[in-house]
Amino acid sequence: MEENTVTTVETTEKAAKADKPEKKKADKKKEKKPSFFKGLKKEYKKIVFADKKTVAKQTVAVVTMSIFVGALIALLDVVMKYLLSFIL
């Protein structure tokens, strides 16, 4: 049974080594990193802005939920004040 365990560990280590790509030190020196602003420009082009219809729907949803949550908090506040007036 010990041999099985050793074989499994060795196989796992071999698989882990095979998954990692081996790069030479010379390859790392040849690769140039893109400048910050070029990378920024490239990422900025990937942004997809929402259209007016979607923004309008989301704005209405946020305002509606804000009013609802505000009213709920106000209602809970009034109820708690009323209940605490009996205790104190």
C-alpha positions in Angstrom: 0.0 0.0 0.0 2.9 2.3 0.7 4.1 1.9 -2.9 0.8 3.0 -4.2 1.0 6.2 -2.2 4.5 7.0 -3.4 3.5 6.4 -7.0 0.4 8.6 -6.7 2.5 11.4 -5.2 5.1 11.1 -8.0 2.4 11.1 -10.6 0.8 14.2 -9.1 4.2 16.0 -9.1 4.9 15.1 -12.7 1.4 16.3 -13.7 2.0 19.6 -11.9 5.3 20.1 -13.6 3.8 19.3 -17.0 1.1 21.9 -16.5 3.5 24.7 -15.9 5.0 26.2 -19.1 8.7 26.4 -18.9 10.1 29.7 -20.1 13.8 30.4 -20.5 15.4 33.4 -18.9 16.3 34.7 -22.3 12.7 34.7 -23.4 11.7 36.9 -20.4 14.3 39.5 -21.4 13.1 39.7 -25.0 9.4 40.3 -24.0 8.7 44.0 -23.7 5.9 45.1 -21.4 3.4 47.5 -23.0 3.5 51.0 -21.7 0.8 52.0 -19.1 -1.0 54.4 -21.4 -1.1 52.0 -24.3 -2.6 49.3 -22.0 -5.1 51.9 -20.6 -6.2 52.9 -24.1 -6.6 49.2 -25.1 -8.7 48.5 -22.0 -10.8 51.7 -22.5 -11.8 50.5 -26.0 -13.3 47.4 -24.4 -15.8 49.4 -22.4 -19.4 49.2 -23.6 -21.6 52.0 -22.5 -25.3 51.5 -21.9 -27.9 53.2 -24.1 -30.3 55.9 -22.9 -33.2 53.5 -22.5 -31.3 51.2 -20.2 -29.9 54.1 -18.2 -33.4 55.5 -17.8 -34.9 52.2 -16.6 -32.1 51.7 -14.1 -32.4 55.2 -12.8 -36.2 54.8 -12.3 -35.5 51.5 -10.5 -32.9 53.1 -8.2 -35.1 56.1 -7.3 -38.1 53.8 -6.7 -36.2 51.5 -4.4 -34.6 54.4 -2.5 -38.1 55.9 -1.8 -39.4 52.5 -0.8 -36.5 51.8 1.6 -36.7 55.4 3.0 -40.4 54.9 3.7 -39.8 51.5 5.3 -37.2 53.0 7.6 -39.5 55.9 8.5 -42.3 53.5 9.3 -40.1 51.3 11.5 -38.9 54.4 13.3 -42.4 55.6 14.1 -43.4 52.1 15.3 -40.4 51.8 17.5 -40.9 55.2 19.0 -44.6 54.3 19.7 -43.6 51.0 21.3 -40.7 52.5 23.4 -43.1 55.2 24.7 -44.9 52.4 26.7 -41.6 51.1 28.2 -40.0 54.4 29.2 
